């Protein structure tokens, strides 16, 4: 029997009110280690949902938001409508719905319209790791065109690249070898209030240069890719079992694996979305 949503959904659903501020929403995400918060009105009715993508899309809009997070309300950035699925549906149906709507979660609702849980990309990755060994290889679903940056690219360049490629991740490389990964979580959990204000990118002072001589050096005030990235990323080979890659993601709490060849050169990237595409084809 195909695995069902009820087996892999997360419960209870973490919620916040429409008039809660984004500082509170961000703290909820950090406390519960989740990337989705369901937004309700004062009567408990579902009004929308906030994800890490909403933070990246709105909070880092330099032309619009220079306010502190405590002054931005949930209703200003939440996404709606909130799409749902019944607990008895298959995970394949959940994967199809997420891909069709280009969303990362589905509220799980009983026939009474009562929310009983939420199923996310991470839940589907766990299902694939447990159920589908030997069904596909990494290179069957990986993306060969990888968005890359160097350590000295600044924060806004990284965000722009994430938005342009729609992967929501970039790989930091040196000599075509991955040395770090930047995801929405890495940006989300920065001290955003300090980096969304207009600031100079660097100032100069006396010090020791990179070559070991005394001179004038630049001190950057805007975070660079090397400051933001998660260093020494876990990698995977293209001929590995896709279920093993999913298992690596689950056990390490990550959603991105740079794919490297026998020389450790970057040849692709594997994300949760790619594994969800595999579930849809089951």
C-alpha angles and dihedrals in degrees: 000000000000113000115263132226092243090063095057106026121114119239143227103034114235109226141181134187126260091245096049113113126242094249087063092045091051091049090052091053092050095045095050096033093233136131100212132064120185112222121216138180123241090276094056095254115145111252104167146316134253122209135175087263090062090054092050094044097048112020093052094048095118094195095053113028124048092136123112115259091249089066097052116082127215093243090060095065107018119122121232154227098041111220120219143193133196119252093240095060120103125257087242089061089049091050091049092050093049093049094044093050094035091232134134102220146026126210109234110227132180123222088267087064090244115141110237100171148327130252118208138180089266091057091051091049089055090051092051092048091053101039113030112053114155096016100108145356128239092249090057091070110014122114110243095194102076123190105229137183137180124242092257097056110112129241097259093051089053092050093047090051091049090052094045095051095037091216093109091220139079132193120226110220141189115191091348091302119117113246098165147002128221119201135170089267092059090054095038094059097048119108089269098182091064095050101042094064121087108267139158111264095228145350130212130239139155117275147113114309125221089265092057098255130122112256146108115314132187120239110200118216095185111074115253128213090259090057095048103039128100100237129221095024122206108250136197135207120242094240095054121115109268090225090058089052089051090050091052089052093050097046093047097039093237135127102199133066122181109220115224136183128229090284091052090248115149112256103159149337131247121203137174090263091060091054091047087055087056091052090052089057095050 
